[in-house]
């Protein structure tokens, strides 16, 4: 799930830098809306991403909203330091500390059952939101 990304904006970014804040393609639309000063207008709700403009301006050190992922039987939720992952449609989950173990070699799910349960709940809510969108229950103004 980790792929490098680049942002080039000569008028705003004068010095190259690296960030540890995780980002996702779902952040593009909220960022563009924010850049165009549509930050108070939400033409499409819900949105999965966040505006990266504060990150670009050097005003963000931590992501405020987790990144969820689903493909075939794989599910994942990454929330800054911790990530949960399932390869069986959510029947079982692994958990990793991305700071202490960036290669995801030590499953710590048994060590942090309360955090695991909270992250699973967040992931399930995201899945329900996606299902509602697919069923046409969102975006009523379109």
PLY file of the C-alpha trace (Angstrom):
ply
format ascii 1.0
element vertex 142
property float x
property float y
property float z
element edge 141
property int vertex1
property int vertex2
end_header
0.00 0.00 0.00
3.00 2.34 0.13
3.91 4.06 -3.11
5.98 7.23 -3.36
4.29 10.38 -4.59
5.50 13.78 -5.74
4.02 17.25 -5.62
5.51 20.07 -7.65
4.21 23.58 -7.08
6.90 26.23 -7.68
4.73 29.07 -6.33
4.18 27.34 -2.99
6.89 24.72 -2.53
10.32 26.35 -2.69
12.45 23.69 -0.99
12.25 19.92 -1.51
11.09 17.97 1.53
9.87 14.56 2.57
6.81 13.83 4.69
5.85 10.82 6.74
2.15 11.78 6.59
0.32 9.07 4.61
-1.68 10.29 1.62
-3.96 8.61 -0.91
-5.44 9.40 -4.32
-8.78 10.05 -2.58
-7.12 13.20 -1.24
-6.86 14.78 -4.71
-10.42 16.09 -4.97
-10.59 17.65 -1.48
-7.16 19.22 -2.08
-8.16 20.72 -5.43
-11.40 22.05 -3.91
-9.41 23.62 -1.09
-6.86 25.17 -3.47
-9.74 26.67 -5.47
-11.25 28.05 -2.22
-14.20 25.66 -2.23
-13.14 24.38 1.18
-16.46 25.31 2.80
-18.48 23.78 -0.02
-18.92 20.03 -0.16
-20.50 19.27 -3.52
-20.23 15.54 -3.00
-20.73 13.92 0.37
-19.29 11.78 1.71
-15.68 12.08 0.57
-13.04 9.59 1.61
-10.05 11.92 1.33
-8.79 15.04 3.04
-7.28 18.26 1.73
-3.51 18.05 1.58
-3.12 21.82 1.31
-2.18 22.12 5.02
0.46 19.42 4.47
1.81 21.21 1.39
1.99 24.44 3.40
3.85 22.65 6.21
0.96 22.96 8.66
0.09 19.26 9.04
2.18 16.73 10.96
-0.42 13.95 11.25
-3.31 12.69 9.14
-6.70 13.46 10.71
-8.64 10.73 8.89
-7.59 7.10 8.32
-7.07 5.57 4.90
-9.27 2.57 4.11
-8.77 0.05 1.33
-10.73 -2.86 -0.11
-9.96 -5.07 -3.09
-11.38 -8.53 -3.61
-10.89 -10.27 -0.24
-8.34 -7.78 1.07
-9.22 -5.05 3.57
-6.95 -2.54 5.28
-7.15 0.55 7.41
-4.11 2.71 8.07
-4.36 5.36 10.77
-0.99 7.07 11.00
0.91 4.71 13.30
-1.17 1.53 13.09
-2.51 -0.53 10.24
-4.94 -3.44 10.23
-5.10 -5.91 7.36
-7.33 -8.82 6.40
-6.91 -11.15 3.44
-10.15 -13.07 4.11
-12.86 -10.40 3.72
-12.57 -9.31 7.35
-12.97 -12.66 9.09
-9.55 -12.23 10.72
-7.24 -9.25 11.04
-3.56 -8.63 11.51
-2.27 -5.39 13.06
1.05 -3.65 12.58
2.88 -0.71 14.14
4.10 1.15 11.05
6.61 3.23 13.03
8.27 0.39 14.95
7.79 -2.18 12.17
7.50 -0.49 8.74
8.06 -3.83 6.98
4.99 -5.26 8.76
6.72 -8.36 10.08
5.24 -8.53 13.62
1.48 -8.97 13.98
0.50 -7.15 17.20
-3.27 -7.77 17.01
-3.29 -9.90 20.17
-1.36 -7.20 22.07
-3.82 -4.39 21.29
-7.33 -5.90 21.19
-9.15 -2.65 22.08
-7.36 -0.62 19.40
-7.93 -3.43 16.90
-11.66 -3.42 17.67
-11.85 0.37 17.26
-10.04 0.22 13.91
-12.28 -2.61 12.69
-15.32 -0.53 13.64
-13.94 2.42 11.63
-13.25 0.16 8.66
-16.77 -1.31 8.80
-18.28 2.19 8.88
-16.23 3.09 5.79
-17.44 -0.07 4.03
-21.05 0.81 4.89
-20.53 4.30 3.49
-19.17 2.81 0.26
-22.14 0.42 0.06
-24.56 3.33 0.56
-22.87 5.22 -2.27
-23.06 2.20 -4.57
-26.76 1.78 -3.72
-27.44 5.40 -4.68
-28.24 6.52 -1.14
-25.65 9.33 -1.25
-25.26 12.28 -3.58
-28.98 13.03 -3.75
-28.29 16.41 -5.34
-26.95 14.85 -8.55
0 1
1 2
2 3
3 4
4 5
5 6
6 7
7 8
8 9
9 10
10 11
11 12
12 13
13 14
14 15
15 16
16 17
17 18
18 19
19 20
20 21
21 22
22 23
23 24
24 25
25 26
26 27
27 28
28 29
29 30
30 31
31 32
32 33
33 34
34 35
35 36
36 37
37 38
38 39
39 40
40 41
41 42
42 43
43 44
44 45
45 46
46 47
47 48
48 49
49 50
50 51
51 52
52 53
53 54
54 55
55 56
56 57
57 58
58 59
59 60
60 61
61 62
62 63
63 64
64 65
65 66
66 67
67 68
68 69
69 70
70 71
71 72
72 73
73 74
74 75
75 76
76 77
77 78
78 79
79 80
80 81
81 82
82 83
83 84
84 85
85 86
86 87
87 88
88 89
89 90
90 91
91 92
92 93
93 94
94 95
95 96
96 97
97 98
98 99
99 100
100 101
101 102
102 103
103 104
104 105
105 106
106 107
107 108
108 109
109 110
110 111
111 112
112 113
113 114
114 115
115 116
116 117
117 118
118 119
119 120
120 121
121 122
122 123
123 124
124 125
125 126
126 127
127 128
128 129
129 130
130 131
131 132
132 133
133 134
134 135
135 136
136 137
137 138
138 139
139 140
140 141
